[in-house]
Amino acid sequence: MADIDFDITDQDIEVVTNQLKVLSNPDRLKILRHLLDGEVNVQTIEKLTEIHQPTLSQQLTVLRKSEMVSTRRDGKQIFYQIADPKVLVLMQTFHDLYCEEPA
């Protein structure tokens, strides 16, 4: 087993736990997967994820309140993008740990 330095405060544990709770929802992971390449509007997110209103709206709100994504309005359209670079690292780590086929 690797020697891991896990010097973490109670406050840090709360932050990590809250972030993991946000990421533990399959719909939110689907949304984030489609935001990895950049900004996407709500209609496209709905089409790509097959998550319909109002569920999509609820899940986007959770991601926005957790500051994982940000929004930009252009006329009537709302665009979402990943706002926290740590999300990119987490998504890559999840992929590396759980999605790649063993060599």
N, C-alpha and C positions, 0 to 999 in steps of 0.2 A: 504494500500500500504506500502511496506517495505521502511524503511529509507535507501536510497542508497547513498553512497558517490561516486559521479561521478566527482571527481576533475581531469579533463583531459585537457591537453594543446592542442593548435592547432596542434603542431607537432604530439602528440599522436593520435589525430583525423585523421590526414593524414595516419599514419601507419595503424590504425584500418580499415579505409576506403579501403586502398589498399589491405589489407588481405581479407576483405569481398568481394571485387570485384573478387579476385582469386577464392574464395570459392563459388561464386554465379553461377558458370557454372556447369550444371548437369554432363557433361563428366568428369570434374576434380573431382567432388565429387565421381563419380563411381570409378575413378582410386584410389583415396585416400582410399575408402572403402576396396579395395582389397590389399592395402599396410598396413592395420592396423595390420595384423599378422606377418609382416616382409617383407623381400626383395623378389621381384618378377621380373623376366626378361620381356623384352618388348613383346616377343611373347606370353607369358602367360597373360600379361595384356590385350593384344589385344583380346585373346580368351575369357577371363573372362568378359570383358566389352563390347565386340562386337563393339568397336570403331576401325575403320580401318584407315590405313595410308591414307593420310598425317595428318588427324585430330588428331590421337593419338599422333603423333610426336609433333604437335603444342601445344597440351594441356600439354604434359610432359615438353616441353620447358618452358611454363608459370609457371608450378609448380616448376621447377628447378630454374628459374630466381627469383622467389619469395622466394627461399631458404626453401620451405616447404618439398622438397624431395632432395635427393642426389643420385648420380649414382656410380656404380662400374662396370668396364669392366672386363670381363673374356673371353679372346679370342675375338670371334666375337659377343658375347652376352653382352648386357648392362642390368644391374640390377638396379632397383629403390627401394628406401626405404624412409620412412618418416624421415626427418632430424630435424624437429622442433617439440619438445615435446608438444608445445602449440597446434599443429594440432590435436594431440590425445585427448587433453582436449576438444577442440572445437567439434570434431566429436562425442565424448561421450555426450557432452552437447546437440548437435543437436538431437542425438538419444533420450536422456532423455526428451527433450522438445516436439519433433514433431513425434516420431516414436513409442513410447510405448503406449499400450492400457491403458485407464484409469482403475483403480482397481474397 
